[in-house]
Amino acid sequence: MSSEPYDDGDAHRITCRLADVLDARGVTLTELSARTGITMANLSILKTGKARAIRFTTLTAICEALDCTPADLLTLREP
């Protein structure tokens, strides 16, 4: 086991499809922020694919606001 701090770099293969779901529903980040109470900054990080993690409460709020499931928002890229 390495003594180096854990750094996953690009090790994860989860992709957030928030931009696609928003486009399909005609919803803006501003509208989603108002519906969920999630800041524009945090939603933007998710939309641009720069997020390294997401809380289940955040995921639940987004799914409820967009009438979708986690599977609609998150996909697993091929290695």
Buried (B, 14 or more C-beta within 10 A) or exposed (E): EEEEEEEEEEEEEEEBBBEBBBEEEEBEBEBBBEBBEBEBEBBBBBBEEEBEEBEEEBBEBBBEBBEBEEEBBBEEEEE
